[in-house]
Amino acid sequence: MIKNNPFWSNLFVKKSDVKSKITELWLQTPLFENVPTSMCRKLVENMHPRYYKKGETIFNQGELGAGAVLITAGRVTIKSADQVLAELVEGDFFGEVALVLDEPRTADAVASEDCELVFLIKQDVNEWVNRTPRYGAVFMKNIAYLIATRLKQANQLLSESHIS
């Protein structure tokens, strides 16, 4: 039967589309809220998965950031001075401050299990914003809202720690 023949089966079975998975994961984040799939896909076209083994450092605190990182498989620990700040899983992203500021990373990111990541590079975002200013403005509004929300949460945590 042709269907069971490995030579012919590749012609009839659609392979999983990595770019589509990455696009869908980014679209589920607040960064791409109200950004059409086709516009997100234009950014994703430049992204390629990178693989990290358990315990491998993704980036260190103090290094200059180049962009945000999306977890497409696995787990990542964000820590500072050996204190765990967050445990992130598939669909989570981190390092988005590097999309707007040329500042050193504020924490370490380490693969807590084998993982696959994609990087959203600041230069690619800037070029995309210039080519598609309407959706670039939406994206920049989203990132501003996200960073402001995280700052507010951090301020609340600091305030609570001084009260107790």
C-alpha positions in Angstrom: 0.0 0.0 0.0 1.4 3.4 -1.0 0.3 5.1 2.2 2.5 3.0 4.4 5.6 3.3 2.1 8.0 5.8 3.7 9.1 7.0 0.3 5.6 8.1 -0.7 4.2 9.0 2.7 6.3 12.2 2.9 4.4 13.5 -0.2 1.0 13.2 1.4 1.5 14.0 5.1 1.9 17.6 6.1 4.9 18.0 8.3 4.6 20.2 11.4 5.3 23.7 10.5 7.7 25.2 13.1 7.2 28.8 11.9 3.4 28.3 12.4 3.9 27.0 16.0 6.2 29.9 16.8 3.7 32.4 15.4 0.8 30.9 17.4 2.9 31.0 20.6 3.9 34.7 20.1 0.2 35.6 19.2 -0.8 34.1 22.6 1.5 36.6 24.4 0.4 40.2 25.3 3.2 41.5 23.0 1.1 40.6 19.9 -2.3 41.5 21.2 -4.3 43.1 18.3 -1.5 42.3 15.8 -2.7 40.2 12.9 -1.3 36.7 12.3 0.3 37.8 9.0 2.1 40.7 10.6 3.5 38.4 13.4 4.5 35.8 10.8 6.7 38.4 9.1 8.8 38.7 12.2 8.8 35.0 12.8 10.3 34.4 9.4 13.6 35.6 10.7 13.5 33.4 13.8 15.2 30.1 14.1 14.9 27.7 17.1 18.0 27.4 19.4 18.4 24.4 21.7 19.8 24.5 25.2 20.7 21.5 27.4 19.6 21.3 31.1 21.8 23.6 33.1 23.1 25.6 30.1 23.1 29.4 30.5 21.0 31.3 28.0 22.3 34.7 29.2 23.9 36.1 32.3 23.0 39.1 34.4 25.0 42.1 33.2 25.3 41.0 29.6 23.8 43.4 27.0 20.5 42.2 25.8 19.7 41.8 22.1 16.0 40.9 22.4 13.2 38.9 23.9 13.1 35.1 24.2 10.1 32.8 23.7 10.1 29.2 25.1 8.8 26.8 22.5 9.6 23.7 24.5 11.1 23.0 28.0 11.6 25.1 31.1 13.8 28.1 31.9 14.7 29.5 35.4 15.2 33.3 35.8 17.4 34.0 38.8 19.5 36.8 40.4 22.1 36.2 43.1 21.0 32.5 43.4 17.4 33.6 44.1 14.9 32.1 41.7 12.7 34.9 40.4 10.6 32.8 37.9 10.2 29.4 36.5 9.0 29.7 32.9 7.5 27.1 30.5 6.4 26.7 26.9 4.6 29.8 25.7 6.3 32.1 28.3 8.7 34.8 27.2 11.3 36.9 28.9 13.9 39.6 28.3 11.5 41.9 26.5 13.1 45.0 28.1 16.0 44.5 25.7 13.5 45.3 22.8 13.4 48.9 24.0 16.5 49.6 26.1 20.2 49.0 25.4 20.8 48.0 29.0 22.5 45.0 30.7 20.3 42.0 31.6 18.9 42.2 35.1 19.0 38.5 35.8 20.4 35.2 34.7 18.4 32.8 32.4 19.3 29.1 32.7 17.7 26.1 31.0 16.2 24.1 33.9 15.6 21.2 31.4 16.4 20.7 27.8 14.6 23.4 25.9 14.0 25.1 22.6 13.9 28.8 22.4 13.4 31.5 19.7 14.8 35.0 19.9 12.9 38.2 18.9 15.8 40.5 18.1 15.5 44.2 18.6 17.0 45.0 15.2 14.3 42.8 13.5 11.6 44.5 15.5 12.8 48.0 14.6 12.9 47.1 10.9 9.4 45.6 11.2 8.1 48.7 13.0 9.5 50.9 10.2 7.9 48.7 7.5 4.5 48.4 9.2 4.1 51.4 11.4 0.4 50.8 12.1 1.1 47.4 13.7 4.4 48.5 15.0 2.6 51.2 17.0 0.3 48.5 18.4 3.3 46.3 19.3 5.1 49.2 21.0 1.9 50.1 23.0 1.7 46.5 24.1 5.3 46.4 25.3 4.9 49.7 27.1 1.8 48.3 28.9 3.5 45.1 29.7 6.6 46.8 31.2 4.5 49.3 33.1 2.4 46.4 34.6 5.5 44.5 35.6 7.0 47.7 37.2 3.8 48.2 39.2 3.9 44.6 40.4 7.5 44.9 41.4 6.7 48.1 43.3 3.9 46.4 45.1 6.1 43.5 46.1 8.8 45.9 47.4 6.2 47.9 49.3 4.8 44.7 50.9 8.3 43.5 51.9 8.9 46.8 53.7 5.6 46.5 55.6 6.2 43.0 57.0 
